[in-house]
């Protein structure tokens, strides 16, 4: 699995609370990624065995919305996600790839 910046953002969102089931729109809001980027990443992560998914069991009419597909890290995905993000963090010289404020070679903002 190639861990791009977008994939790293998705993995970091899952790692915020690994036991929580997340749905696509929730992950889109957390990561800021568009749906056209998010859903292919979720498919790749699922095919790689890093996440699993299940449809919510609701009555869409009673709920007033369609059923959601929930995703969660697998045990292997949890280990691999932590490992890959740690490697990425190390490669970037300690700059957190998911903090959104710094890029390699760009100084971090100073506290006020």
C-alpha positions in Angstrom: 0.0 0.0 0.0 1.5 3.3 -1.1 1.0 5.9 1.6 0.5 9.3 0.0 -0.3 12.5 1.9 -4.0 11.9 1.3 -3.8 8.3 2.6 -1.8 9.5 5.6 -4.6 12.0 6.4 -7.2 9.2 6.3 -5.1 6.9 8.4 -4.5 9.7 10.9 -8.2 10.2 11.2 -8.7 6.5 11.9 -5.9 6.6 14.5 -7.6 9.4 16.4 -9.9 6.8 17.9 -9.1 3.4 16.3 -12.0 1.6 17.9 -14.6 4.0 16.4 -16.5 3.1 13.3 -16.3 6.0 10.8 -18.4 6.7 7.7 -17.3 8.4 4.5 -18.8 11.8 5.1 -17.4 11.9 8.6 -14.0 11.2 7.3 -14.4 13.8 4.5 -15.2 16.4 7.2 -12.3 15.3 9.4 -9.6 15.2 6.6 -10.9 17.9 4.3 -10.5 15.5 1.3 -13.1 15.5 -1.4 -15.3 12.5 -1.9 -13.6 11.7 -5.2 -10.4 11.2 -3.3 -11.8 9.7 -0.1 -13.8 6.8 -1.5 -11.0 5.4 -3.7 -8.7 5.5 -0.7 -11.2 3.6 1.4 -11.5 1.0 -1.4 -7.7 0.6 -1.6 -7.4 0.4 2.2 -10.1 -2.3 2.3 -8.6 -4.3 -0.5 -5.2 -4.2 1.3 -6.9 -5.5 4.5 -6.2 -2.3 6.5 -9.9 -1.5 7.1 -13.1 -3.4 7.1 -16.6 -2.1 6.5 -20.2 -2.9 7.2 -23.5 -1.3 6.3 -25.5 0.3 9.0 -28.7 -1.6 9.8 -31.4 1.1 9.8 -34.7 1.8 8.1 -33.8 4.7 5.8 -37.4 5.9 5.8 -37.6 6.0 9.6 -34.1 7.5 9.9 -34.8 10.1 7.2 -31.5 9.3 5.5 -29.7 6.5 3.6 -27.9 3.8 5.5 -24.2 4.6 6.1 -21.3 2.3 5.4 -19.0 2.3 8.4 -15.3 1.7 8.3 -12.8 0.6 11.0 -9.2 -0.3 11.1 -8.4 -4.0 11.2 -5.9 -5.2 13.8 -3.3 -5.4 11.0 -4.4 -2.1 9.7 -3.9 -0.5 13.1 -0.3 -1.8 13.3 0.5 -0.9 9.7 -1.0 2.6 10.0 1.0 3.4 13.0 4.2 2.1 11.4 3.6 3.9 8.1 2.8 7.2 9.8 5.8 7.0 12.1 8.0 6.3 9.0 6.5 9.2 7.2 7.0 11.5 10.2 10.6 10.4 10.4 11.2 11.0 6.7 9.8 14.5 6.9 12.3 15.3 9.6 9.8 15.4 12.5 7.2 17.5 10.7 3.8 16.0 11.3 2.2 15.3 7.9 -1.3 15.7 9.2 -1.0 19.0 11.1 -1.8 21.1 8.1 0.5 23.9 9.1 3.9 22.7 8.0 5.5 21.3 5.0 9.1 20.0 4.7 11.4 22.9 4.6 8.8 25.3 6.0 9.3 26.6 9.5 6.5 25.9 12.0 4.6 29.0 13.2 5.8 30.4 16.5 3.4 30.5 19.4 2.0 33.9 20.1 
